[in-house]
Each structure stands twice: as structure tokens, then as C-alpha cells.
Amino acid sequence: MTSHLDLYDAESLRAKIGKKTHDLFKAKPVKPQLQVNRFLKTGNGVRFARNRDVEDVSQLEALLHESNDSSQIFVIRQDRSWTTLNISQELFEDFISVYGVFSQLWNITFTFGRKCEENEFAFPGFRARRTPRSGSSPNEFYGWDPESAYILRRAELNHRMLTEGQSPWSVRQTAVYHKLGINPNETMSSASAHSSPLSRRSRSTFLLIAPSQSLEKQLAQSLEMGISNECAVAQCNVHRLLVADSLGGWTEYMAWLEERLSDQSNRMVFAKVGTEKEYLSPLTDFNINFIDRQTLKLLEDSVIDLEIILSTMLNTIVGIREHCRKCCERYCREERKGDCDCDQIVEEFDEHVKEVDLHVRRVKLLRERAKSTTQLEKSTKDAAAVKVLTVIGLVYLPSTIVAAIEIPAPPTDKNYDSPEPSNAVPEILIDEPEPLPGEDAAPPQSHASTRLNSSRRNSNSSLPKSHGGSVSRQSRSRSSSENSATAGSLRGHLESARKECPPGSHLFIVPNCAQESLITIAAVAKEIQAGNRFGPAEAVERAKEVCQSARHLFAILAYMKRGAEICTLLEEGVSDKDLPLLRRSDGQQRFALKLKKGESLKTMEKWSDKDLEKFDRYQYWMTAPVFKDKRHYNLHDNTILPFIPFKPDAETEEPKQGGYSEVYPVRVHPSHHQFWKRSASEIDEPLIAIKKLFSSDRTEFAKEQTILIALGSRNHPHLIKLLATFQHKQKYHLMFPYANANLRKYWEDRPHPNFDEATVLWSLKQMTGIANALWVIHNFTLPLPVDGQVRVLDDGILSVEKEEKKFGRHGDIKPENILWFKQSSEVEDENGVLQIADFGLGRFHGRDSRSKINPATVWSSPTYEPPECKLRRSVSRSYDIWSLGCLYLEFITWLLMGSAEIEGFSDYRARCARTGINDDNFYTIYTRSGNRPGAEVRGEVTEWVNKLHEHGKCSAVIHGLLELIMEQLLIIDSTERIDAAGLFRKLDIFLERAKTDKPYLLDPLPRAQKAGSGMPPSRTLGALSFNQELSNIRGIWFFVSREPRVLC
């Protein structure tokens, strides 16, 4: 466990390990314990292998002696904070032993695991040492292997459903171990001990414990880049990515703490101390209660913890910088002859050190603010005095008296760019806004907003006469002072109209409907006239221009109480179409906002950095997108999506993630979409499903978008409709109507369906409609550019004629990809409608390749896949026909026997394959003469269908459906299967007769039971089926030929 240079007490360490191991390690049965990413140099070039599972010590030893590996990055994951690591103690210790890891890694690992609270003093700083290499003298230049270990912390939004007072932020951690040495297979016989690493190749070994998902993605991208640029996988670059990932959220977290402290400070200043007054004024009287004290204490503790975290991070980043510099001196300068990026990376570390140092200085100011606020709360007499003086100064005393009173200043809005706190005097604004349009007049306190801001000021300066009950800054002009009441009133209304999106994020939107009702010609003209020397007529003309082309721009300014400056911006030609303004630094201002083409705005040249920062923040509050049907939006990373909170019900599913995308429900604010008629209230607004693609490939997204829009335009009642698409934070998103359930859940929610006219006829209608929708997919004509190639097994390429029409198949038909909508604009049916969804798995190919897609490249759900996938035969559109036959059999099983027997059917036909996986396919693979594989419909499937024929409820139409499935859908030879058009025609015949022939639809006609046969044992609902657990988010692509007749 320890080397001869370790000063650790091995016995003491072992005792500590024994005490903590129960809460530290636990291997999960279905999750990898340890994975490795390898960067290999071979005779054929360079390549990387990603996420290889490591399960025992023998695999570790083999990896250690891999002579071609120049980098190995091991990963141990953790499901969530304060839980065990997903690895056994045995495998962890095997890694330490095989790779000769120094014992300091244990101290770092001890900070993980189950715990009730975090102790920031338990986190060690940067640890490094040099380990003597076997066979080398410690005095030799290359006789040492540098090792390092450290912890990086990061602040992240936790995206939890929060209650009042809870923090939306969480502090996560990632542990890092690094060893830079010579490849173990390079021996002294192959190169002298004094030779450089050029003759004895170096290798980096990393261990990452609980890395963030974004970090793993960045590392994967670096490995891919390493194929063409070896510097991308250099050890310094990996450290750079780790540090950059950890610095992301601290500024926002500190801003949130500052805002909370300001709120608490304001409450203390306006506090009503004691309860001697029976009736408190909601405008001027506040009580300091236990919750206030508790909140203040928690904020103070958070600030202290933050100071410790950032101080430790500063130590860590300085250590990493020096470690990288030394490694570069020992290896890069010799091995690459100085051809490396280490100098640039070290310079980047210098910038990170400055950034964290600034954070440390700012958090000290926060600590002083927290301390001052706490002292203010403890001194009840002082608090009462502040309260009395404030009220007197605002309401009763003339300004000449107020100017002579020195009001104690709460520690708010300090200049965080200065290491020393400033002396500040509060600006206190009490606004009494008018009622919102359409509202009855409310008491003043219902919309009263109290603002407490501080600015630098000489303590002996006098205060000018206030206007509208506000005390203005000395630096403000008389015109802006006179305008403060108007500006404050409008800001109060806008503030009341805010919606936090998402809850707990401290990101807001002011919905368009609120802006339209508040930013009226009269309101704008009033503000313009108050702040400029315009007559009423000219002010109205300017206001009309604002409401026509610059309403969002004016809302931003009004929220900043600078609404009158809209006139100068209009004169510069600025309007809503120029938003958002882009942040670009220049030589004079650290924070400059410019137009999209880089032009500066004279109006903003005299603004302070703080005002520019406010504008930059508020502009996204006022410009949330309005989604329109079939439109695509490229959104700025700072755009706030207008997704308002909603309370999930029994029909709302959790977000689902598959191999290619994630799907989750949202409620778009009614005034921020034009998909359907606006609901009377927000809570009645239908949900929308957002499908976020993991890939950022624009070509693949464009294909899916084009096809979905084209198919959706046909308004087929059984095909899902694409509403809109957008790109946000480098990811593509697709918007669909949110279904009430998928077909699997629909069956489960109705475990015992009635075999009556309504249920059976509806089921037959849906089967027929789905077949017709599949016909549309299989025969859809669309001019779409294709790259002219189809990749098949072993990188084979099939040529595709550029101008050929395309053919299509769904590729993953299963109950999870058939969605049930309780209501549909295309169909009026009280039982709802089923729609084919999840268009994502298919691939474009030309006419000549429609039967030549290699089955090894086809992704699907194993239960419903046809036998050609296992037989290595070509895949065509008949693939979907087999899958649909499987689904129809389950549909009929539900109709006759209930949802529990769908699982019973799965168990009945299931067989345990040689791999140990439960195989519940509808076919069986066997070996024919000459070792050639063959397939047949599984005997248990045939037996089950026979028992369905024998069921007491089985009617003539059900007999017909079962015979159609077995004789024309579940056929081994794909060329003999019925096509979608023929299937629809036959089902349509069944449907038309069933509409008028009730005995044909419902009268029981069970067939005689065969001797010796018995119905498979019934099953009650229990564990999820194998297929249900494997369900993921994949779907269909479309490949087209001729125009079909569409089912209406």
C-alpha cells in the first residue's frame, strides 16, 4: 500500500480505512465499477478506446503492461453526492497496488462516501511527490515518477423541487490522481538509464473519482482530437480541463449569496422589533422571527464554507500549475523537443489563479456583510432606531432635516472589485405602484416594493429634496429624481409579473402578455415626458414607436429605472430586433455591450459597469422566445426558456434518457408559443415534450427536422407532430405535444379492459390507423440531400444515387413508441388516439440499397426485432411489419386477458440464452446442415396464439386478426411478409364490417381446445418486463417513394 518513502503510518491508515470502508465503497450490480479510456500508439497510427470496463486485478495488470498506451484515464463514478462510490474496496485497493499509487490518495478518497454533513476542514489541498523508479538511482534526472493528487470543487444548480428558503445550489467534488512515468515495458536493456524519454516513452495515468458529466464529455472530445493532435491528450491539458470545469459556477453562486444577504439586510433595516403594536402596517412593519435568524445563520455558514473552499482551491490550482511546469521540464522538453502547449496552459493556470484569488477577496467581503447583518439583528435597539429614523425620514421629516440625520448604513452592494469595503449610505425607495390593468385597486402594500441599494458617498454630503417619497443619490440629476416615482412604479409592476424559470434558478422572464399590458403608449409617454423636455404630443409619438418596435428594449430600461433613455437609443437606431446586445470588452470598459455587428452605443458609453451588467442580465428576462409552428430558433446561451413550473400528476412521466436523446415535459408560458389557442389559465396549458439530442451534428439534426416537418404537414391522425425546434447551449431540441401515456402504460393503467363495443372497436380503429401511418412512412416522397453513402459492417460503403428518391422504415416499433393522446385536434374520439412517435433510428439510403442495409448496424428493441437481424440478412421496410405483428399480438392479449398477461406472454415465450440474458424474442435461431443458421417462429408464440383462439371471449374479428398476424406478418422470410399498404387494406375491411356487424365484433366463438393442451398459467402484475426495462428514446427515420392515400 505504501512505498519506502511514505511517511504515513501504514497501521494507522489501515485502521482508518477499516472504519470508513462501509460508507465509502459499494459495487452496483448493473453499473461498471472502474472504466478506462486509453490513448494508443500503434504501427497503424493512433487511436483511442473509450469506457472499457475493468473488473479484476488481472485486467489491471494487463493494462499496466500495455506497451502502446501513452495515456490511461480511469474513472470511478458516484450516483450522487454523499453516497458510496460505485466500486468495491477490493478493486480499489488492487488499482492502488498494481499502479503503485502513493497513500495520499486515501486521504482524498475519504472525503467521499455516505455522510450527514460536510466538513470543509477535512478536504486536503494539493499533494505531490516524486516516486523513485525501479532500477533507477534517485539521483538520476529521469529516475523519478512524479505523482499528484487533489480535489476540485464545483458549484452546480441542483435542479431540485425546492421549498421556501432552500438553496438551489450544491457543491460537488471530483478527486484526481495523476502519475507521469516511463512505459513499464521500456527496460534498462532497451535504453540506458541516462537516456531521455524520447527513447523510453512516457505514459500518463489518471484516476478520476466522481467527475461531472460535462467533464467526461470534454475528455472524450480531447481523446478524439488526440488522433490528429497529440497535445490534446497531454497531461497538462487534462489538468487544464479539470480545473476549467471546476470554476464554472462560483461567480453565480456568490451572486446568489449576495442577493440573499441583501434581502436579509433589508428585512433587518425595516424590522418591527417587539410586538407592542397590535396592528402592524404591512408597508412599514416587519417582525424578525426565528426563520429570519435561521436563514441568516445558514447564509453566514455558507459564506464561511465558501471561503474555506476557495482558499483550498487556490492552493490546489497553484500546486497543479507547478506540477505541470515540472513535468514539462522533465519530459516535454526532451521527448517533444519543446513542441508542446504546456507554456500556454501554464499561462492559463496563471489566469485561473487570479480568478480564484479574486473570488477569495470577494467572499471576504461577503463574510463581512454577513457579520454586519448578524450584528444588526442582535442589537434590537439599533434595529428599532434604524426603523424609526427610516420611516421618519421617508414620510414625515422635510428633506432639510433628513439631510442632517446620519442613517446607519447596512452593508449592501459593496464594490466587489475592491479588496477593501466601502463606506455606503443606503438609498431607500418605497414605491406604491398603480394596480395592474384589469385589477381592482389594492392596498398600497400589495404591490409595494422596497429597494435598498448603497453607493459610494461622502458622509458629510447633503441630500437633495426627494420626489415621490424617495431619497435620491447626490449624483443623480433633478430630472431623474423627479422621474423616480414613475420609474419605480413601472419597475414594481414588471417585478410582480416575473416568472422564475426554472424554479430556484434565480432566472426570470417577464411574459410578453405582461409587457404588452404594462408597456402601453400612455405609460411610455408619461415616462418619456418626465425624463426629457418633450411636449405631450411628441412624447406620444415616441411612445408609439416604442410600442411598435422597442417594447422589450423599453421594458429593460424601465426595470433599471432608466426608461427615459429610450429616446436616445431610438435615435441610434436600436430596437427589439437588435436584442440581445452582446458583451464585448474594449480598452475603456471591462464590460461593454455592443450590437451584433460590433457597433458601440453612445448612450451606454457613460454607463457604469454595474449598469451594463444589469442591462445584460435583464435583457434576457424581457426577450424570452415565442415559439411558432414548425419554426427553428438559434438561441443565445443566456436565453431563458419560457418554461413555467407545473405540478406533475399521475400521467406525467419522469424525464427519460436513451442512447441518443433525453425527453422531458415542460409547460411553455401561454404567451410564448403559437401552437394552439391560448388557455384561459396557465395551469390548463397543455404540456410539451422536449427531446434534447445529445449529438451536436447539424446535418443529422437537419435531416430529422426536415422529415418531421414534412410528415407533420400531412396532418395524419396517427403520426406525431413536430411543433418547433431550437438550438440552445450547443444542443438541438425538438418540441412535440406531450402524450398522456405510451401504449405500454395505457395497457397497464387499464389492467382489465371491458370486451365491449367501445373498447374493441376503438382498438381495431387504432390498429388500422397505425398501419396506415406506417404506409405513409414507407411510401413518403421527399427531395432531401443525402451524402450518397451508407455505412455498413466493417466500414463497407454502399453507393447511393444522388437524385434517387428515398425509402423509409421506422426501425423501432414497440409499445413505448406508440403514444396515447386523450385529445387530438385531428380526431374526435372520447377514447383518445394512438400515434407513432420517436423518429430517430432510421437512416437514409437510396433505392438500390433499400434491401442492403447491414443488420449489424441496425438499432432496435430486441424483443420486437425480426429474425433477419440475427441471420445477418438484409433489412428492408418489412422489418417494421414483423415488429407490428408482435405489437398486435400483445394488443389482442390485453383485450382478451388483461395487461398482466402481456407479461405472462413474455415469460411464456422467454428462453435463457447462452449469455444468461432472458431472451423473449418471437422467433428461435437454430443451426441447419452445414452450420448455416436458420429461424422459425417460436413454438411458444404459436401455442399462445392457439390459446387466444380458444379464449372464451374470442370473437370472429379477433380470429381474423390472429390469422392475419401469423400468416402474413410473423413470416421468417421478409420478402413474403405483407407490405404496409396491403396490411392497411385488410384491417380496413375488418373495421368496416365491425362497424355494422356487432356479432362479428363481439360474439364469442372460441375454438375447441386441443387435447392435452392447457392455457399457460396466469400471471399477476409484478416486476417490469425485460422489454420495458430496455425501453429507450429512439425512433424512426423516413425514406420515401410514392404519394400514399392517407387515412382521415
C-alpha positions, 0 to 999 in steps of 0.5 A: 500500500505504501512505498519506502518513502511514505511517511504515513503510518501504514497501521494507522491508515489501515485502521482508518480505512477499516472504519470508513470502508462501509460508507465509502465503497459499494459495487452496483450490480448493473453499473461498471465499477472502474472504466478506462479510456486509453490513448494508443500508439500503434504501427497503424497510427493512433487511436483511442478506446473509450469506457472499457470496463475493468473488473479484476486485478488481472485486467489491471495488470494487463493494462499496466503492461500495455506497451502502446498506451501513452495515456490511461484515464480511469474513472470511478463514478458516484450516483450522487453526492454523499453516497458510496462510490460505485466500486468495491474496496477490493478493486480499489485497493488492487488499482492502488497496488498494481499502479503503485499509487502513493497513500495520499490518495486515501486521504482524498478518497475519504472525503467521499462516501455516505455522510450527514454533513460536510466538513470543509476542514477535512478536504486536503489541498494539493499533494505531490511527490516524486516516486523513485523508479525501479532500477533507477538511482534517485539521483538520476534526472529521469529516475523519478515518477512524479505523482499528484493528487487533489480535489476540485470543487464545483458549484452546480444548480441542483435542479431540485423541487425546492421549498421556501428558503432552500438553496438551489445550489450544491457543491460537488467534488471530483478527486484526481490522481495523476502519475507521469512515468516511463512505459513499464515495458521500456527496460534498462536493456532497451535504453540506458538509464541516462537516456531521455524519454524520447527513447523510453516513452512516457505514459500518463495515468489518471484516476478520476473519482466522481467527475461531472458529466460535462467533464467526461464529455470534454475528455472524450472530445480531447481523446478524439482530437488526440488522433490528429493532435497529440497535445490534446491528450497531454497531461497538462491539458487534462489538468487544464480541463479539470480545473476549467470545469471546476470554476464554472459556477462560483461567480453565480453562486456568490451572486446568489449569496449576495442577493440573499444577504441583501434581502436579509439586510433589508428585512433587518433595516425595516424590522418591527422589533417587539410586538407592542403594536397590535396592528402592524402596517404591512408597508412599514412593519416587519417582525424578525422571527426565528426563520429570519435568524435561521436563514441568516445563520445558514447564509453566514455558514455558507459564506464561511464554507465558501471561503474555506473552499476557495482558499483550498482551491487556490492552493490546489490550482497553484500546486497543479500549475507547478506540477505541470511546469515540472513535468514539462521540464522533465519530459516535454522538453526532451521527448517533444523537443519543446513542441508542446502547449504546456507554456500556454496552459501554464499561462492559463493556470496563471489566469485561473489563479487570479480568478480564484484569488479574486473570488477569495477577496470577494467572499471576504467581503461577503463574510463581512456583510454577513457579520454586519447583518448578524450584528444588526439583528442582535442589537434590537435597539439599533434595529428599532432606531434604524426603523424609526429614523427610516420611516421618519425620514421617508414620510414625515421629516422635510428633506432639510432635516433628513439631510442632517440625520446620519442613517446607519448604513447596512452593508449592501452592494459593496464594490466587489472589485475592491479588496477593501469595503466601502463606506455606503449610505443606503438609498431607500425607495418605497414605491406604491405602484398603480394596480395592474390593468384589469385589477381592482385597486389594492392596498398600497402594500400589495404591490409595494416594493422596497429597494435598498441599494448603497453607493459610494458617498461622502458622509458629510454630503447633503441630500437633495429634496426627494420626489415621490417619497424617495431619497435620491443619490447626490449624483443623480440629476433633478430630472431623474429624481423627479422621474423616480416615482414613475420609474419605480412604479413601472419597475414594481409592476414588471417585478410582480409579473416575473416568472422564475424559470426554472424554479430556484434558478434565480432566472426570470422572464417577464411574459410578453402578455405582461409587457404588452399590458404594462408597456402601453403608449400612455405609460411610455409617454408619461415616462418619456415626458418626465425624463426629457423636455418633450411636449405631450404630443411628441412624447406620444409619438415616441411612445408609439414607436416604442410600442411598435418596435422597442417594447422589450428594449423599453421594458429593460430600461424601465426595470433599471429605472432608466426608461427615459433613455429610450429616446436616445437609443431610438435615435441610434437606431436600436430596437427589439430586433437588435436584442440581445446586445452582446458583451464585448470588452474594449480598452475603456470598459471591462464590460461593454455591450455592443450590437451584433455587428460590433457597433458601440452605443453612445448612450451606454458609453457613460454607463457604469459597469454595474449598469451594463451588467444589469442591462445584460442580465435583464435583457434576457428576462424581457426577450424570452422566445415565442415559439411558432409552428414548425419554426427553428430558433438559434438561441443565445446561451443566456436565453431563458426558456419560457418554461413555467413550473407545473405540478406533475400528476399521475400521467406525467412521466419522469424525464427519460434518457436513451442512447441518443436523446433525453425527453422531458415535459415542460409547460411553455408560458401561454404567451410564448408559443403559437401552437394552439389557442391560448388557455384561459389559465396557465395551469390548463396549458397543455404540456410539451415534450422536449427531446434534447439530442445529445449529438451536436451534428447539424446535418443529422439534426437537419435531416430529422427536422426536415422529415418531421416537418414534412410528415407533420404537414400531412396532418395524419391522425396517427403520426406525431407532430413536430411543433418547433425546434431550437438550438440552445447551449450547443444542443438541438431540441425538438418540441412535440405535444406531450402524450398522456401515456405510451401504449405500454402504460395505457395497457397497464393503467387499464389492467382489465379492459371491458370486451365491449363495443367501445373498447374493441372497436376503438382498438381495431380503429387504432390498429388500422390507423397505425398501419396506415401511418406506417404506409405513409412512412414507407411510401413518403416522397421527399427531395432531401440531400443525402451524402450518397453513402451508407455505412455498413459492417466493417466500414463497407460503403454502399453507393447511393444515387444522388437524385434517387428518391428515398425509402423509409422504415421506422426501425423501432416499433414497440409499445413505448413508441406508440403514444396515447393522446386523450385529445387530438385536434385531428380526431374526435374520439372520447377514447383518445388516439394512438400515434407513432412517435420517436423518429430517430433510428432510421437512416437514409439510403437510396433505392438500390440499397433499400434491401442492403442495409447491414443488420449489424448496424441496425438499432432496435428493441430486441424483443420486437426485432425480426429474425433477419437481424440475427441471420445477418440478412438484409433489412428492408421496410418489412422489418417494421411489419414483423415488429407490428405483428408482435405489437398486435399480438400483445394488443389482442392479449390485453383485450382478451386477458388483461395487461398482466398477461402481456407479461405472462406472454413474455415469460411464456415465450422467454428462453435463457440464452447462452449469455444468461440474458432472458431472451423473449424474442418471437422467433428461435435461431437454430443451426441447419446442415452445414452450420448455416443458421436458420429461424422459425417462429417460436413454438411458444408464440404459436401455442399462445396464439392457439390459446387466444383462439380458444379464449372464451371471449374470442370473437370472429374479428379477433380470429381474423386478426390472429390469422392475419398476424401469423400468416402474413406478418410473423413470416421468417422470410421478409420478402413474403411478409405483407407490405404496409399498404396491403396490411392497411387494406385488410384491417380496413375491411375488418373495421368496416364490417365491425362497424355494422356487424356487432356479432362479428365484433363481439360474439364469442366463438372460441375454438375447441381446445386441443387435447392435452393442451392447457392455457399457460398459467396466469400471471399477476402484475409484478416486476417490469418486463425485460422489454420495458426495462430496455425501453429507450428514446429512439425512433424512426427515420423516413425514406420515401417513394410514392404519394400514399392515400392517407387515412382521415 
